[in-house]
Amino acid sequence: MDLSRAKTVLICTFLILNVFLYYQILQDEGRGNTGLFGRKEEMSRLESALQEAGLFLETPLPRGGIRLAYLVVEPWRFQPEEIIFTLWGALQNGEKAFPAGHGELNIFHSNNEDNLAEYHFGEYKLLVSKEGLVTLKRTRDAKLQQVYSLEESEQIAQEFNGKVSFLSNFIYDYSQKKEKGIVLNYRQEYEGFPLYAGYLQLFMKGETPTEFYLYRLEPVGFAEQKREIIPPSTALLRFIEAYTGNKEKTGIVEFSLGFYSHEYDAERWEIPPVWRIRLDDGEVYYINAFTGILEQ
């Protein structure tokens, strides 16, 4: 009798379990339908917001559902004199010696708020900020040079970067045409992710850069704790809410995931993941992928 009773209890238990599992499946399907409805509702809201802001997507939204951690970085430590000697060889197409009268560097420390250090050499000057931003500018106009196309300028810039050891690992990002000439933008990369905080911006007019802006970082690694990032659709909505552009129709030509922060005068800091939104008018925005706040 005990055995029969035990069988009955087991059968009842399995029946109850089956009913419970079936109920869970129905609940999951219900949640799935609700999620699908919410997704459609969100996309409709997104389309309306884009139209009202005068924006339109020229690129598909990337996949979400990723967990990431902060990226820990340190500043790039360098000696300005070493940068100058390396640059001079590339700017002079292999000639490493300084021209007559410029064998010694003239160093000036500005008294303005930026507290920049100035290094003059040849027809160039190098500006170094306390945060580590390096700016190169030609101090006088060069002789009239051949005008190059965008593709030719990209090739010339690539060859120039290859001659400069601290520029060779920068990755081409995108280009712009401005009054100063063609502007080529490069970035760093770490573990397959774009590091937008480390960048190189080259102004090309002829066979050598007329100026550039360089901010290089040394990645240490990812922080231990991972967090789920906000979906790209949510990031786009947050961007639209903060966008104050003109009323003319503007296209979103890039929507990508990477890491970005401002320049800092620090020994080490953490950089959050961001959704980068680039418009066809040249403007670039960064949405914090953890908080949804517009970084710039």
Backbone bond lengths (Angstrom), bond angles and torsions (degrees), N, CA, C in turn:
res aa  C-N    CA-C-N  psi(-1)  N-CA   C-N-CA  omega(-1)  CA-C   N-CA-C  phi
1 M - - - 1.464 - - 1.514 110.69 -
2 D 1.317 116.41 -37.99 1.470 120.29 178.26 1.517 111.04 -61.75
3 L 1.372 116.01 -39.11 1.455 120.15 179.51 1.514 111.18 -65.28
4 S 1.348 116.76 -42.54 1.464 121.56 178.52 1.518 111.00 -62.73
5 R 1.334 115.13 -41.40 1.460 119.25 178.80 1.519 111.09 -64.77
6 A 1.335 115.96 -38.97 1.474 120.08 179.99 1.521 110.34 -64.39
7 K 1.373 116.78 -40.83 1.457 120.14 177.72 1.521 111.15 -61.77
8 T 1.333 115.80 -41.35 1.465 120.43 -179.65 1.523 111.11 -62.62
9 V 1.331 114.77 -42.20 1.476 119.88 179.25 1.522 110.82 -63.23
10 L 1.339 116.07 -42.05 1.457 120.18 179.80 1.525 111.70 -64.28
11 I 1.330 115.73 -44.00 1.468 120.25 179.60 1.520 110.51 -61.12
12 C 1.325 116.14 -44.75 1.467 120.64 179.13 1.523 111.16 -62.66
13 T 1.331 113.98 -39.84 1.473 118.02 -179.74 1.527 111.15 -63.27
14 F 1.364 116.02 -44.49 1.470 120.04 178.82 1.525 111.81 -63.71
15 L 1.349 115.80 -38.38 1.462 118.88 178.27 1.525 110.98 -62.97
16 I 1.328 115.73 -44.63 1.465 120.29 178.98 1.529 110.64 -62.61
17 L 1.350 115.97 -40.71 1.470 120.43 179.77 1.530 111.06 -63.82
18 N 1.335 116.22 -42.84 1.455 120.31 179.03 1.526 111.95 -62.85
19 V 1.326 114.90 -42.42 1.472 118.68 177.72 1.528 110.52 -61.65
20 F 1.326 116.11 -41.96 1.463 121.24 -179.85 1.531 111.49 -63.56
21 L 1.346 115.98 -44.18 1.466 119.73 -179.87 1.526 111.33 -65.20
22 Y 1.362 115.32 -40.71 1.469 119.34 178.41 1.530 110.68 -62.28
23 Y 1.316 115.35 -39.73 1.470 120.02 177.85 1.527 110.95 -63.58
24 Q 1.329 116.86 -39.93 1.461 120.95 179.23 1.528 111.14 -64.61
25 I 1.350 116.46 -40.84 1.471 120.55 178.38 1.519 109.97 -61.01
26 L 1.328 116.43 -45.07 1.462 119.87 179.10 1.521 110.90 -61.58
27 Q 1.323 116.06 -40.48 1.458 120.39 179.04 1.522 111.08 -64.70
28 D 1.351 116.96 -42.75 1.458 121.44 179.64 1.520 110.79 -63.15
29 E 1.352 115.67 -42.50 1.458 119.08 178.94 1.523 110.55 -64.54
30 G 1.321 114.71 -37.44 1.454 118.61 177.68 1.508 111.59 -63.78
31 R 1.338 115.17 -42.67 1.466 119.07 177.81 1.514 110.26 -64.83
32 G 1.330 116.57 -37.66 1.462 119.62 178.45 1.516 111.01 -61.92
33 N 1.348 116.99 -43.03 1.452 119.83 179.19 1.521 110.60 -64.91
34 T 1.325 115.72 -41.33 1.454 119.53 178.33 1.515 110.46 -62.54
35 G 1.364 116.74 -42.07 1.465 120.49 178.92 1.512 111.42 -63.07
36 L 1.344 115.94 -39.26 1.448 119.83 179.13 1.523 110.15 -64.07
37 F 1.325 115.67 -42.18 1.456 119.59 177.89 1.529 110.69 -62.48
38 G 1.365 115.05 -43.07 1.461 119.37 178.75 1.510 112.14 -63.44
39 R 1.341 116.08 -36.36 1.472 120.79 178.79 1.520 110.14 -63.72
40 K 1.349 116.33 -45.07 1.455 119.90 179.00 1.522 110.72 -63.26
41 E 1.311 115.66 -40.33 1.459 121.10 179.51 1.528 110.46 -63.38
42 E 1.354 115.87 -41.69 1.458 120.85 -179.84 1.530 110.80 -65.68
43 M 1.338 117.60 -42.77 1.455 121.14 180.00 1.519 111.05 -65.05
44 S 1.320 116.50 -37.82 1.463 120.26 177.07 1.522 110.38 -63.88
45 R 1.327 115.93 -42.14 1.470 120.74 177.92 1.527 110.44 -64.35
46 L 1.334 115.90 -38.29 1.460 121.15 -179.75 1.527 110.83 -65.62
47 E 1.319 116.53 -44.21 1.464 120.60 179.12 1.525 111.12 -61.77
48 S 1.317 116.68 -41.30 1.465 120.80 179.39 1.518 111.11 -65.63
49 A 1.346 116.25 -41.50 1.462 120.83 -179.97 1.526 111.52 -65.32
50 L 1.334 116.74 -40.98 1.461 121.09 177.60 1.520 111.04 -61.78
51 Q 1.315 115.53 -45.41 1.458 119.95 -178.63 1.527 111.14 -63.74
52 E 1.326 116.45 -41.81 1.464 120.46 -179.45 1.529 111.47 -66.43
53 A 1.354 116.92 -33.55 1.469 121.05 -179.24 1.526 112.41 -83.55
54 G 1.331 117.82 -5.06 1.456 120.51 -178.37 1.518 112.70 75.02
55 L 1.324 116.64 31.01 1.460 122.13 -178.68 1.526 110.44 -118.22
56 F 1.314 115.71 153.15 1.461 119.57 173.23 1.522 109.01 -146.41
57 L 1.313 115.61 146.96 1.462 122.18 -177.32 1.524 110.95 -83.30
58 E 1.331 115.48 124.19 1.461 120.55 173.47 1.526 111.33 -105.59
59 T 1.321 116.12 5.18 1.462 121.74 -179.05 1.519 108.40 -142.99
60 P 1.325 119.06 144.29 1.471 120.02 179.04 1.522 111.56 -70.44
61 L 1.310 116.08 151.38 1.457 120.45 176.06 1.526 109.58 -71.14
62 P 1.339 117.75 137.37 1.470 119.95 179.47 1.523 111.56 -72.66
63 R 1.302 115.25 173.48 1.470 122.05 -179.46 1.527 109.96 -76.52
64 G 1.313 116.57 141.04 1.465 121.85 177.36 1.517 110.74 -102.86
65 G 1.336 116.43 -151.29 1.453 121.33 177.68 1.515 114.08 68.61
66 I 1.336 117.14 34.02 1.472 121.53 -177.95 1.523 109.60 -110.88
67 R 1.314 115.91 143.87 1.462 121.58 174.29 1.531 108.81 -107.18
68 L 1.317 116.01 130.31 1.455 121.28 -178.42 1.519 110.28 -136.32
69 A 1.322 115.49 164.89 1.463 122.45 175.01 1.515 108.52 -119.58
70 Y 1.312 116.00 167.78 1.465 120.41 173.57 1.528 109.29 -63.24
71 L 1.324 116.24 150.24 1.458 121.99 174.62 1.525 108.56 -100.17
72 V 1.318 116.35 123.72 1.470 121.57 -179.36 1.530 108.62 -89.72
73 V 1.336 116.61 129.63 1.462 121.16 -178.31 1.528 110.56 -133.10
74 E 1.310 114.66 161.08 1.461 122.70 173.28 1.522 108.32 -126.85
75 P 1.330 118.58 158.09 1.461 120.29 178.50 1.520 111.68 -70.72
76 W 1.295 116.13 152.51 1.461 121.99 174.38 1.530 107.84 -78.75
77 R 1.312 116.06 120.54 1.464 120.43 -178.39 1.533 109.57 -96.27
78 F 1.309 116.65 128.86 1.458 120.92 -173.89 1.524 110.38 -150.05
79 Q 1.321 114.44 163.76 1.454 122.37 172.61 1.527 107.85 -107.21
80 P 1.332 118.83 121.93 1.468 120.64 -178.36 1.525 113.43 -54.54
81 E 1.330 117.29 -36.81 1.464 119.67 -179.93 1.527 111.51 -62.34
82 E 1.331 117.21 -39.11 1.463 120.36 178.57 1.530 110.93 -65.70
83 I 1.339 116.63 -38.91 1.456 120.48 176.77 1.522 110.60 -61.05
84 I 1.331 116.51 -43.48 1.463 121.31 -177.28 1.522 111.32 -63.83
85 F 1.319 117.30 -46.98 1.460 119.96 -179.11 1.533 111.34 -64.04
86 T 1.341 116.26 -37.64 1.468 119.52 177.58 1.523 111.05 -67.43
87 L 1.331 116.04 -43.31 1.456 120.29 -179.86 1.520 112.03 -64.73
88 W 1.336 115.84 -39.19 1.460 119.07 -174.45 1.528 111.51 -60.05
89 G 1.312 116.46 -40.15 1.460 119.34 178.81 1.517 111.62 -61.85
90 A 1.351 117.35 -40.84 1.462 120.85 179.69 1.524 111.62 -71.98
91 L 1.332 117.18 -37.67 1.460 120.86 -179.19 1.523 112.16 -70.39
92 Q 1.329 116.30 -27.51 1.470 121.13 -179.22 1.525 111.99 -102.58
93 N 1.334 116.09 18.18 1.471 121.08 178.06 1.527 113.00 55.34
94 G 1.329 115.39 46.35 1.460 119.60 174.40 1.514 114.69 104.65
95 E 1.322 118.12 -15.72 1.462 119.95 179.52 1.525 109.03 -78.10
96 K 1.334 117.37 116.32 1.463 120.83 -173.36 1.521 113.50 -94.28
97 A 1.341 117.12 -23.54 1.457 119.46 -177.33 1.522 110.60 -74.34
98 F 1.324 116.66 145.40 1.444 120.73 177.22 1.518 109.67 -75.89
99 P 1.347 118.58 148.06 1.458 121.15 179.17 1.518 111.10 -65.71
100 A 1.321 115.89 162.47 1.469 120.73 -178.88 1.519 109.63 -57.27
101 G 1.316 115.62 136.82 1.458 120.08 179.40 1.511 114.25 87.50
102 H 1.334 117.22 -5.73 1.464 119.97 -179.01 1.527 111.19 -125.68
103 G 1.303 115.93 26.92 1.450 119.31 -179.83 1.512 112.49 -67.99
104 E 1.326 116.85 -25.24 1.459 121.79 178.96 1.511 109.28 -111.78
105 L 1.327 116.84 143.86 1.454 121.43 179.84 1.516 109.81 -84.43
106 N 1.324 115.23 134.78 1.462 120.60 173.39 1.522 107.89 -95.95
107 I 1.325 116.94 117.94 1.460 121.45 -174.62 1.520 109.60 -109.25
108 F 1.329 115.59 128.64 1.449 121.08 178.46 1.519 109.23 -127.43
109 H 1.315 115.77 134.83 1.461 120.68 174.74 1.514 107.83 -105.37
110 S 1.313 115.88 116.88 1.460 119.24 -176.89 1.520 110.58 -69.55
111 N 1.319 115.68 153.71 1.461 121.80 178.94 1.523 112.46 -100.86
112 N 1.354 116.22 12.21 1.461 117.59 -179.03 1.527 110.81 -84.01
113 E 1.314 114.75 -176.85 1.470 120.13 -176.25 1.522 112.38 -64.87
114 D 1.328 116.52 -28.67 1.461 119.48 -177.26 1.526 112.56 -75.78
115 N 1.337 116.73 -20.30 1.471 121.09 179.32 1.528 111.41 53.68
116 L 1.333 115.19 50.72 1.461 120.68 -179.01 1.518 111.19 -82.99
117 A 1.330 116.14 145.92 1.461 121.98 171.92 1.525 107.57 -99.75
118 E 1.338 117.35 130.32 1.459 122.15 -177.69 1.524 110.17 -108.04
119 Y 1.327 115.46 134.49 1.452 122.27 177.43 1.531 107.25 -126.16
120 H 1.334 117.49 114.51 1.464 121.68 -179.02 1.519 109.95 -98.57
121 F 1.328 115.51 134.66 1.468 119.86 175.77 1.519 108.42 -154.42
122 G 1.328 116.54 132.95 1.453 120.63 -178.89 1.508 110.16 54.83
123 E 1.319 116.48 -130.43 1.460 121.24 178.30 1.527 111.65 -99.82
124 Y 1.321 116.51 20.71 1.461 121.85 -178.21 1.523 111.45 -124.32
125 K 1.323 114.04 162.47 1.462 120.29 168.74 1.525 107.85 -137.61
126 L 1.320 114.28 145.35 1.457 121.83 179.78 1.521 107.88 -113.18
127 L 1.327 116.38 128.95 1.459 122.49 178.34 1.518 108.70 -112.29
128 V 1.322 116.49 132.52 1.470 121.65 -178.69 1.521 108.60 -125.94
129 S 1.333 116.90 123.34 1.458 121.15 178.21 1.520 110.27 -92.21
130 K 1.319 116.64 165.31 1.466 120.69 -179.74 1.526 111.56 -66.95
131 E 1.353 117.31 -22.73 1.468 120.61 177.29 1.522 112.33 -80.32
132 G 1.340 116.87 -10.69 1.453 119.82 178.75 1.517 114.74 102.08
133 L 1.341 117.74 5.48 1.460 120.57 176.87 1.525 109.21 -73.70
134 V 1.335 116.08 127.03 1.464 122.15 -178.69 1.524 108.40 -109.71
135 T 1.335 116.10 125.76 1.458 121.76 -179.77 1.518 109.38 -121.52
136 L 1.306 116.35 128.69 1.462 122.48 176.09 1.522 108.53 -111.12
137 K 1.353 116.99 132.08 1.460 120.65 178.90 1.523 109.52 -138.10
138 R 1.318 115.30 141.08 1.458 120.35 173.92 1.520 107.40 -81.45
139 T 1.322 117.32 127.09 1.467 121.71 -173.32 1.514 112.98 -82.56
140 R 1.300 118.26 -19.59 1.469 120.73 176.43 1.521 108.93 -142.91
141 D 1.313 114.41 151.80 1.461 120.10 -176.46 1.518 110.60 -65.29
142 A 1.314 114.84 136.78 1.458 119.85 176.06 1.527 109.78 -80.65
143 K 1.296 116.27 168.45 1.456 120.25 177.18 1.530 109.36 -62.56
144 L 1.339 114.63 154.83 1.453 119.51 -178.78 1.522 109.92 -55.91
145 Q 1.315 115.40 124.99 1.455 120.42 -178.35 1.522 110.34 -115.39
146 Q 1.300 114.57 166.25 1.453 120.53 179.08 1.530 110.45 -63.09
147 V 1.313 115.27 140.71 1.458 120.46 177.70 1.529 108.79 -86.31
148 Y 1.327 115.82 128.07 1.459 120.75 -176.90 1.528 110.47 -109.13
149 S 1.315 115.27 152.06 1.456 120.88 175.96 1.521 109.75 -74.71
150 L 1.322 116.13 172.83 1.460 120.80 179.10 1.521 110.62 -61.05
151 E 1.317 117.47 -45.44 1.464 121.18 -179.38 1.526 111.29 -63.13
152 E 1.338 116.69 -40.89 1.462 120.40 178.91 1.524 111.05 -67.21
153 S 1.336 116.67 -39.85 1.471 120.49 178.54 1.523 111.22 -64.63
154 E 1.323 116.87 -37.70 1.462 120.42 177.36 1.521 110.78 -62.94
155 Q 1.331 116.74 -40.55 1.458 121.04 179.26 1.525 111.06 -67.28
156 I 1.333 117.19 -42.72 1.466 121.51 178.90 1.525 110.10 -63.21
157 A 1.338 116.09 -42.89 1.464 120.36 179.77 1.519 111.16 -64.51
158 Q 1.326 116.93 -39.07 1.466 120.58 179.06 1.519 110.80 -62.98
159 E 1.325 116.53 -41.16 1.460 120.87 178.02 1.528 110.60 -66.17
160 F 1.329 116.50 -39.14 1.464 121.00 177.80 1.524 110.64 -62.69
161 N 1.333 117.09 -46.51 1.461 121.13 179.97 1.524 111.49 -61.60
162 G 1.337 115.82 -35.11 1.460 119.60 -179.61 1.519 112.84 -67.12
163 K 1.330 117.65 -21.92 1.458 121.53 179.25 1.527 112.50 -85.45
164 V 1.337 116.19 -13.49 1.467 121.32 -176.81 1.521 108.25 -110.96
165 S 1.320 116.58 113.12 1.471 121.56 -171.45 1.526 112.94 -57.00
166 F 1.331 118.44 -38.77 1.466 120.27 -175.51 1.534 112.52 -84.95
167 L 1.336 117.31 3.79 1.468 121.16 176.14 1.523 112.64 -113.42
168 S 1.313 116.85 -14.46 1.472 120.88 -169.93 1.531 113.77 -65.07
169 N 1.341 118.04 -23.54 1.469 119.02 -177.68 1.528 112.80 -95.83
170 F 1.331 117.62 6.54 1.456 119.40 175.48 1.522 109.74 -78.03
171 I 1.337 116.05 143.23 1.460 122.55 -174.61 1.524 109.73 -105.91
172 Y 1.318 116.32 134.57 1.464 120.30 179.40 1.522 110.28 -60.27
173 D 1.335 115.97 136.34 1.456 121.53 -176.91 1.536 110.86 -112.85
174 Y 1.320 116.88 -68.79 1.467 120.75 178.50 1.525 108.78 -161.80
175 S 1.333 117.14 169.60 1.465 121.84 -177.11 1.520 110.80 -127.33
176 Q 1.330 114.83 160.29 1.461 122.00 178.17 1.526 108.78 -141.30
177 K 1.326 116.33 154.00 1.459 121.43 173.48 1.520 108.65 -110.08
178 K 1.349 116.14 121.12 1.459 121.59 -179.83 1.526 109.70 -129.76
179 E 1.339 114.71 175.92 1.467 119.37 -179.40 1.526 111.27 -61.94
180 K 1.318 116.61 -34.44 1.467 120.50 -179.31 1.522 112.13 -71.75
181 G 1.306 116.27 -13.04 1.459 120.53 -177.22 1.513 110.63 131.34
182 I 1.300 115.98 -157.68 1.465 121.89 179.64 1.527 109.02 -87.89
183 V 1.316 115.62 129.52 1.464 121.33 179.97 1.519 108.42 -107.35
184 L 1.338 115.95 121.89 1.458 121.94 179.49 1.525 108.84 -109.19
185 N 1.313 116.02 127.97 1.462 121.79 -177.50 1.525 110.65 -108.44
186 Y 1.318 114.88 132.28 1.465 122.14 178.25 1.530 108.82 -125.01
187 R 1.323 116.00 162.08 1.460 120.87 179.82 1.519 110.10 -144.19
188 Q 1.317 114.64 166.01 1.459 120.25 173.15 1.524 109.16 -90.14
189 E 1.313 115.98 173.87 1.463 121.52 178.84 1.523 108.62 -147.32
190 Y 1.342 115.65 147.45 1.464 119.98 177.30 1.525 109.07 -144.28
191 E 1.311 115.90 124.71 1.468 123.17 177.78 1.530 111.58 51.48
192 G 1.333 116.01 39.92 1.460 120.70 177.27 1.513 114.83 83.47
193 F 1.327 118.22 -4.33 1.459 121.65 179.63 1.532 110.09 -103.72
194 P 1.329 117.96 137.27 1.463 120.01 174.87 1.528 110.76 -63.48
195 L 1.323 115.91 134.64 1.457 122.08 174.42 1.524 106.52 -106.99
196 Y 1.350 115.15 87.55 1.454 120.38 -175.66 1.526 112.30 -67.37
197 A 1.331 116.51 -22.67 1.463 119.81 -179.19 1.523 111.91 -67.68
198 G 1.331 117.56 -26.16 1.461 121.95 175.35 1.519 108.56 -99.02
199 Y 1.325 116.98 116.03 1.462 118.48 -171.25 1.531 111.95 -143.26
200 L 1.319 113.77 161.49 1.463 123.27 173.73 1.515 106.89 -136.91
201 Q 1.333 116.12 127.46 1.458 121.45 178.40 1.521 108.55 -122.14
202 L 1.324 116.70 114.46 1.465 123.19 -176.83 1.521 110.29 -105.44
203 F 1.338 116.32 130.14 1.460 121.91 172.97 1.527 107.09 -101.38
204 M 1.326 115.45 112.43 1.455 120.30 -175.95 1.527 110.81 -104.94
205 K 1.334 115.18 129.90 1.463 121.61 174.50 1.515 106.44 -149.70
206 G 1.310 116.50 89.69 1.455 120.67 -173.89 1.511 110.88 104.30
207 E 1.336 115.36 -147.19 1.465 120.33 -172.44 1.529 113.82 -91.75
208 T 1.319 117.87 -9.01 1.472 120.86 178.32 1.528 109.24 -138.03
209 P 1.330 117.79 157.64 1.470 119.82 178.71 1.527 111.27 -65.85
210 T 1.324 116.63 140.52 1.459 120.67 173.25 1.526 110.60 -84.92
211 E 1.328 116.18 -25.23 1.466 121.45 174.39 1.524 108.79 -165.67
212 F 1.326 114.52 160.91 1.462 118.89 172.13 1.506 110.44 -153.71
213 Y 1.342 114.43 160.55 1.460 122.87 177.61 1.524 106.99 -124.95
214 L 1.318 115.12 125.81 1.461 120.66 -174.83 1.524 110.13 -129.07
215 Y 1.323 115.03 127.84 1.466 120.62 172.54 1.517 107.22 -137.11
216 R 1.301 115.80 108.74 1.463 121.27 -174.94 1.526 110.34 -112.04
217 L 1.337 115.49 141.97 1.463 121.99 179.86 1.523 110.19 -121.97
218 E 1.317 115.14 159.89 1.461 121.80 175.43 1.531 108.29 -114.71
219 P 1.342 118.44 100.57 1.470 120.41 179.44 1.531 111.11 -64.37
220 V 1.333 115.80 137.41 1.462 122.12 177.46 1.524 110.33 -97.80
221 G 1.321 116.70 -40.83 1.460 122.19 -178.79 1.512 110.17 153.03
222 F 1.318 116.17 178.55 1.456 121.00 179.33 1.523 110.32 -85.42
223 A 1.332 115.72 147.68 1.458 120.69 172.75 1.527 109.17 -67.04
224 E 1.321 117.24 163.96 1.464 121.12 -173.92 1.527 112.88 -71.55
225 Q 1.326 116.91 -44.40 1.466 119.91 -172.30 1.532 111.68 -81.18
226 K 1.340 115.74 125.09 1.462 121.46 175.97 1.516 110.02 -98.48
227 R 1.318 115.28 146.96 1.460 121.59 177.77 1.527 108.77 -132.83
228 E 1.309 115.73 153.60 1.460 119.39 177.17 1.520 109.37 -77.74
229 I 1.317 116.85 133.14 1.458 120.89 -179.64 1.530 109.31 -86.06
230 I 1.313 116.24 159.82 1.460 120.26 179.56 1.527 109.63 -71.74
231 P 1.317 118.58 148.93 1.468 121.16 179.26 1.525 110.59 -62.83
232 P 1.329 117.30 153.48 1.470 119.89 179.20 1.524 112.50 -60.76
233 S 1.339 117.75 -33.69 1.466 120.17 178.84 1.526 111.09 -64.36
234 T 1.331 116.55 -38.76 1.461 120.63 177.45 1.524 110.36 -66.77
235 A 1.343 116.11 -41.88 1.465 120.35 178.54 1.529 110.56 -62.06
236 L 1.318 116.68 -39.05 1.460 120.46 179.76 1.522 110.96 -66.15
237 L 1.324 117.06 -40.99 1.463 120.61 176.83 1.526 111.40 -62.54
238 R 1.327 116.78 -41.94 1.465 121.02 178.37 1.527 110.59 -63.12
239 F 1.329 115.75 -38.73 1.464 120.03 178.62 1.528 110.70 -65.01
240 I 1.320 116.15 -45.16 1.461 120.40 -178.69 1.532 110.56 -61.39
241 E 1.329 116.08 -38.21 1.464 120.30 179.33 1.530 111.65 -62.35
242 A 1.342 116.43 -32.39 1.471 120.63 -177.25 1.524 112.77 -96.26
243 Y 1.325 117.14 -10.20 1.464 121.14 -174.35 1.521 110.63 -72.30
244 T 1.329 115.82 130.86 1.462 121.65 -179.87 1.525 110.55 -128.40
245 G 1.317 117.25 36.25 1.453 121.37 -177.88 1.514 112.49 -73.10
246 N 1.336 114.59 -175.36 1.461 119.26 -179.03 1.525 110.56 -72.81
247 K 1.311 114.91 170.84 1.461 120.67 -176.09 1.533 112.78 -83.22
248 E 1.331 117.08 -7.85 1.450 119.48 178.61 1.533 109.75 -71.05
249 K 1.312 114.62 149.91 1.467 119.85 -179.01 1.526 110.24 -62.96
250 T 1.314 116.84 124.61 1.461 122.22 -176.86 1.522 109.45 -125.58
251 G 1.328 116.06 136.08 1.457 120.60 -178.37 1.516 113.08 -95.78
252 I 1.318 116.18 142.59 1.462 122.39 172.06 1.524 106.71 -92.36
253 V 1.333 116.59 108.90 1.470 121.07 -172.78 1.524 112.59 -96.49
254 E 1.318 117.15 -12.87 1.476 119.47 178.41 1.513 110.53 -148.49
255 F 1.325 116.13 139.29 1.461 122.81 175.81 1.519 105.52 -142.54
256 S 1.334 116.82 103.24 1.468 119.65 -171.45 1.523 111.31 -139.76
257 L 1.326 114.89 162.91 1.461 122.78 -177.13 1.523 109.98 -107.84
258 G 1.336 116.83 132.27 1.457 121.48 178.51 1.516 110.40 -163.41
259 F 1.330 116.89 -155.21 1.469 122.06 -178.97 1.529 108.88 -129.07
260 Y 1.332 114.45 136.63 1.469 118.83 -176.04 1.527 110.80 -149.02
261 S 1.343 115.42 144.81 1.460 122.37 169.28 1.517 107.58 -157.11
262 H 1.318 115.80 166.29 1.452 120.70 174.19 1.523 109.69 -72.92
263 E 1.334 116.30 169.28 1.458 120.24 174.25 1.535 109.26 -71.85
264 Y 1.337 116.00 137.21 1.458 120.84 -179.19 1.525 110.87 -128.72
265 D 1.316 114.94 147.50 1.459 121.93 171.95 1.528 106.74 -97.35
266 A 1.324 116.38 81.75 1.464 121.83 -174.61 1.516 109.61 -147.64
267 E 1.325 115.75 162.75 1.466 121.40 178.91 1.530 111.78 -80.39
268 R 1.325 116.37 -32.67 1.464 121.47 -179.09 1.521 108.00 -164.61
269 W 1.327 116.84 142.89 1.455 119.72 176.75 1.525 109.98 -154.83
270 E 1.337 114.66 169.36 1.466 121.47 -178.44 1.521 110.13 -105.60
271 I 1.319 115.54 138.02 1.460 121.86 -179.47 1.529 109.08 -112.68
272 P 1.330 118.56 128.05 1.466 120.45 -179.18 1.523 111.81 -81.18
273 P 1.330 116.99 156.16 1.463 119.30 171.04 1.521 109.36 -70.82
274 V 1.307 116.44 148.65 1.464 121.14 -178.65 1.526 109.53 -138.02
275 W 1.312 114.97 154.91 1.448 121.63 165.61 1.520 106.54 -94.77
276 R 1.333 116.71 119.47 1.469 119.63 178.39 1.525 109.16 -94.74
277 I 1.332 114.88 130.78 1.459 122.36 179.09 1.527 107.59 -119.33
278 R 1.324 115.92 117.58 1.476 120.88 -179.37 1.518 109.50 -115.24
279 L 1.339 116.11 131.37 1.449 122.41 -177.47 1.523 110.83 -99.81
280 D 1.327 115.96 160.18 1.462 119.24 -177.96 1.519 113.26 -72.75
281 D 1.338 118.26 -8.17 1.462 120.74 175.17 1.532 112.21 -91.41
282 G 1.343 116.78 6.44 1.455 121.45 176.33 1.514 115.17 96.87
283 E 1.326 118.10 -10.08 1.463 120.01 -179.70 1.534 110.48 -75.95
284 V 1.341 114.77 144.18 1.463 121.45 -179.22 1.525 108.96 -128.27
285 Y 1.323 116.49 134.85 1.457 121.93 -179.61 1.527 109.29 -128.58
286 Y 1.348 114.64 150.40 1.461 120.83 179.32 1.524 109.09 -126.55
287 I 1.327 115.76 123.58 1.457 121.81 177.23 1.522 108.57 -106.91
288 N 1.332 116.61 120.85 1.459 121.55 177.95 1.538 109.64 -55.58
289 A 1.327 117.00 121.31 1.462 121.06 -174.96 1.522 112.96 -77.73
290 F 1.325 117.91 -6.05 1.465 121.51 173.47 1.526 111.71 -96.04
291 T 1.346 115.98 -44.35 1.471 120.75 -172.82 1.514 113.93 -104.31
292 G 1.332 118.18 -21.13 1.457 120.53 -175.84 1.512 113.74 80.96
293 I 1.329 117.37 7.03 1.468 121.28 -179.05 1.526 109.73 -83.43
294 L 1.349 116.37 141.50 1.452 121.75 176.52 1.513 109.28 -71.05
295 E 1.345 116.56 118.40 1.458 121.15 -178.40 1.526 111.84 -79.57
296 Q 1.323 116.70 -33.38 1.467 119.78 179.37 1.512 109.09 -153.02
